[in-house]
Amino acid sequence: MKLGVLFSGGKDSCYAAWLAKKEGHELACLISIFSENKDSYMFHTPSITRVEEQAKSMNIPLLIQKTKGKKEEELTDLENAIKDAKEKYKIEGIVTGALKSVYQASRIQNICNKLNLKCLNPLWQKDEIEYLSDLIKYKFKVIITAVAAYPLDENWLGRKIDKKFIEEVKFLKDKYKIHPAGEGGEFESFVLNCPLFKKELKIKNKKYSGDGNSWRMEIEV
């Protein structure tokens, strides 16, 4: 099946795309939403413009849609982007990185139903610790680009998802009820390398902003 990938540059969308390709599907295009709202309910925002470098490394066409990021209204922009992808790349379905968020998954499903497209959610309800372990197993190099939950702070920015990271988030899950994979918005990520990439992306520059338990890192690759 020819698929469009809802692509943020983070671990979930990259891993979901890879799983879809492993199943024999064709990744016809990436669809990225550039939201002006840093606290968007639907879309990942830290270092979102760097998806362009990721798309080049994957050699997959990238379709960009901008949005003001207003709740629910941003869904119209998402629908327009998916509609454009269907017309331009003749896609038959959409791949999402939805893991636990019913809010996101249900809204994307509704858009797909409206446009007569299949909706694939390869990560849906996957055990989060098992998922993080699989990222390491299959050589996904993932760094943290934002945090938004106690007791996470600026020291987590730039951290790689490795065995030590998994041990710490397991502890935080038990003590503070934090989602180990950041599904509650506790943290955001960016993929520097994975099996879909022709070459690893290198960080050239990074800029930090925030305070307390809410921090972001914008990177240049």
C-alpha positions in Angstrom: 0.0 0.0 0.0 1.2 3.5 -0.8 1.3 5.4 2.5 1.8 9.0 3.8 3.6 9.3 7.1 2.4 11.9 9.7 5.9 12.9 10.5 7.2 15.0 13.4 10.9 13.9 13.4 10.5 12.3 16.8 10.9 8.6 17.8 7.2 7.6 17.4 6.7 8.7 13.8 10.1 7.5 12.7 9.6 4.1 14.3 6.1 3.7 13.0 7.3 4.6 9.5 10.0 2.0 9.7 7.6 -0.7 10.9 5.2 0.1 8.0 8.1 -0.2 5.5 9.1 -3.6 7.1 5.6 -4.8 6.5 6.1 -4.2 2.8 4.3 -0.8 2.4 5.7 2.0 0.3 6.4 5.3 2.1 5.3 7.7 -0.6 5.7 10.9 1.4 6.1 12.5 4.8 3.5 15.0 6.1 4.7 17.5 8.7 2.7 20.1 10.4 4.6 23.3 11.4 2.5 24.7 14.3 3.0 28.2 15.7 1.5 27.0 19.0 4.3 25.5 21.1 1.7 23.9 23.3 -0.3 22.3 20.5 -2.7 19.5 21.5 -2.0 17.6 18.3 1.5 18.4 17.0 5.1 18.0 18.1 6.9 21.4 17.8 10.5 21.4 19.1 13.0 21.5 16.2 10.1 20.7 13.8 11.8 22.4 10.9 14.6 19.9 11.0 12.4 17.3 9.5 13.6 18.6 6.2 17.1 17.2 6.9 15.5 13.9 8.0 13.5 13.7 4.8 16.6 14.2 2.7 18.4 11.4 4.6 15.5 9.1 4.0 15.1 10.3 0.4 11.3 10.6 0.8 9.3 13.6 -0.4 8.2 16.0 2.4 4.9 17.9 2.4 4.8 20.8 4.9 1.6 22.4 6.2 1.6 25.4 8.5 -1.0 26.0 11.2 -1.7 28.6 13.8 -2.2 25.7 16.2 -5.6 26.6 17.6 -7.3 23.6 19.2 -9.6 21.7 16.8 -9.1 24.4 14.1 -5.6 22.9 13.5 -7.4 19.7 12.4 -8.6 21.4 9.3 -5.0 22.2 8.4 -4.1 18.6 9.0 -7.0 17.4 6.8 -5.9 19.8 4.0 -2.3 18.4 4.2 -3.5 14.8 4.0 -5.9 15.7 1.1 -2.9 17.3 -0.7 -0.8 14.2 -0.1 -3.6 11.9 -1.5 -3.9 14.0 -4.7 -0.1 14.5 -5.2 1.3 11.1 -4.2 -1.8 8.9 -4.7 -1.5 7.6 -1.1 -4.0 4.9 0.0 -3.4 5.3 3.8 -1.7 7.2 6.6 0.8 6.0 9.2 0.7 7.5 12.6 3.0 7.2 15.6 0.0 7.2 18.0 0.9 5.1 21.1 -1.7 5.8 23.8 -3.4 9.2 22.9 -7.0 8.6 22.1 -7.4 12.3 21.4 -4.8 12.2 18.6 -5.7 8.8 17.2 -9.4 9.3 17.0 -9.1 12.7 15.2 -6.7 11.3 12.7 -9.0 8.3 12.1 -12.0 10.6 11.5 -10.0 12.5 8.9 -8.9 9.2 7.2 -12.5 8.0 7.2 -13.7 11.2 5.6 -11.0 11.0 2.8 -11.4 7.2 2.3 -7.9 6.3 3.5 -6.7 3.5 5.7 -5.2 4.6 9.1 -2.3 2.5 10.4 -1.1 2.8 14.0 1.7 0.3 14.3 2.6 1.4 17.9 -0.9 1.5 19.3 -1.1 0.2 22.9 2.5 -1.2 22.7 4.2 -1.7 26.1 6.2 1.5 26.6 9.3 -0.1 28.1 9.4 -2.8 25.5 9.1 -0.1 22.8 12.0 2.0 24.2 14.1 -1.2 24.3 13.2 -1.9 20.7 14.4 1.6 19.7 17.9 0.6 21.1 17.7 -2.9 19.6 17.0 -1.6 16.1 19.6 1.2 16.3 17.4 4.3 16.5 19.6 7.2 17.8 17.1 9.4 19.7 17.7 12.5 21.8 15.4 14.4 24.1 14.5 17.9 22.8 11.9 19.1 25.3 10.6 18.3 28.8 7.4 19.4 30.5 6.9 17.5 33.8 8.2 17.3 37.3 11.0 16.2 38.1 12.4 16.5 34.6 14.6 19.6 34.0 17.1 21.1 31.5 19.6 18.3 32.3 17.4 15.9 30.3 17.8 17.9 27.1 20.1 16.3 24.6 20.0 12.9 26.4 20.1 9.8 24.3 17.5 7.1 24.8 19.7 4.3 26.1 19.6 1.6 28.8 20.3 4.1 31.5 17.5 6.4 30.2 15.1 3.4 30.3 16.0 2.6 33.9 15.4 6.2 35.0 12.0 6.6 33.3 10.9 3.2 34.8 11.7 4.7 38.2 9.9 7.9 37.4 6.9 6.0 36.2 6.6 4.2 39.5 7.2 7.2 41.6 5.6 10.1 39.6 3.3 8.3 37.2 5.2 9.7 34.2 4.7 7.9 30.9 8.0 6.2 30.1 7.7 7.0 26.4 6.6 10.6 27.0 3.1 9.9 25.7 1.6 12.3 28.2 3.7 15.2 26.8 6.3 14.7 29.5 9.1 14.9 26.9 9.7 15.2 23.2 12.3 13.6 21.0 14.3 13.9 17.7 15.8 11.1 15.7 19.4 11.6 14.5 19.7 8.1 13.0 17.6 5.0 12.2 17.4 2.2 9.7 15.5 4.5 7.3 18.3 7.1 7.1 21.1 7.0 4.5 23.4 8.8 7.0 23.3 10.0 10.6 22.5 13.6 11.3 25.0 15.6 13.3 24.1 18.4 15.7 25.8 21.7 14.6 24.2 24.0 17.1 21.7 24.0 19.9 19.8 26.6 21.9 18.0 26.1 25.2 15.0 28.0 26.6 12.7 27.4 29.6 12.6 27.3 33.4 11.7 24.9 36.2 10.4 21.7 34.7 9.5 23.1 31.2 12.5 23.2 28.8 13.1 23.1 25.1 16.2 22.6 23.0 16.1 23.8 19.4 18.8 22.2 17.3 20.5 22.8 14.0 21.7 19.7 12.0 
